[in-house]
Amino acid sequence: MSNNLDRDIKEAADMLRNSNFTTAYTGAGISVESGIPPFRGEEGLWNKYDPSYLELNFFLSQPEKSWKVIKQIFYDFFDDAKPNAAHLALAKMEKQGMLSRIITQNIDNLHQEAGSTKVYEFHGNSMKLVCLACSRVFPHGEISLDHLPPHCPDCQGLLKPDFIFFGEAIPQEPLAAAYEAASKSDVFLVIGTTGEVMPANQIPPLAKQNGAKIIEVNPEASNYTSRITDLLLKGKAGEVMTKLEKELFSAPLHDD
Ligand code: APR
């Protein structure tokens, strides 16, 4: 690891220690080391699949085609995916009182599986399927995806994953939590996101406008880096967050 990163990690740790309200804002990049591909970049899912299949109107008009893509890009990956060191570091920061909340764009449930409890999912969660006819909700593991599209065991209505499609409204609770975080955070820890997608990508700039320090964790520059980022910890989330966790929580060696 370059000395620059070690120096930057120390600076980030100081900022976090002095913060009374820290928000982690995460995107697909934090789950890449758990085996879940990102949407953009050279390995990006949108290079292989047409994102229009994830538009709400397309799903409603051609559910079988949409579900085929949904199964391949989400459900075929999620069951084996486990939280990585970055998810675990954030859960530890919450336990130690150094992280007030996570606003995630991810639907993979890995923050919760890592032990984080204050998680707000801007784009919903893939673990539940909802019936569009009778509104009953089912854990995704209870519904077979062998025949697509899946139908409600109760009323045969069409089942939809409980995540937010393009063109679908952001749920009120995470939206309010995100705007509140952007108004009261001293530090925003932005991990693994390009900042491409509206309206999620409005949150970090709003936090900056309200005086938050922006620490970014990403191996590459994002839409935020040259505009709002105060400190870029350049590297993979798992590696960087492991170093940050050590810097924050391993007691300094006595030098006497
Ligand atoms: N560690 C940290 N960041 C990483 C890693 C890694 N190991 N690998 C890749 N990245 C970074 C990439 O450099 C990129 O900036 O993660 C980001 C992934 O960007 P996207 O795939 O665009 O993910 P995200 O920003 O979360 O997408 C937002 O777009 O398709 C919609 O709803 C979907 O929530 C998603 C939204």
Residues whose N, C-alpha, C, O or C-beta is under 5 A from the ligand:
A	BS01	APR	G27 A28 G29 I30 V32 E33 P38 F39 R40 Q105 N106 H123 G192 T193 T194 G195 V197 V217 N218 P219 E220 S222 G235 K236 A237
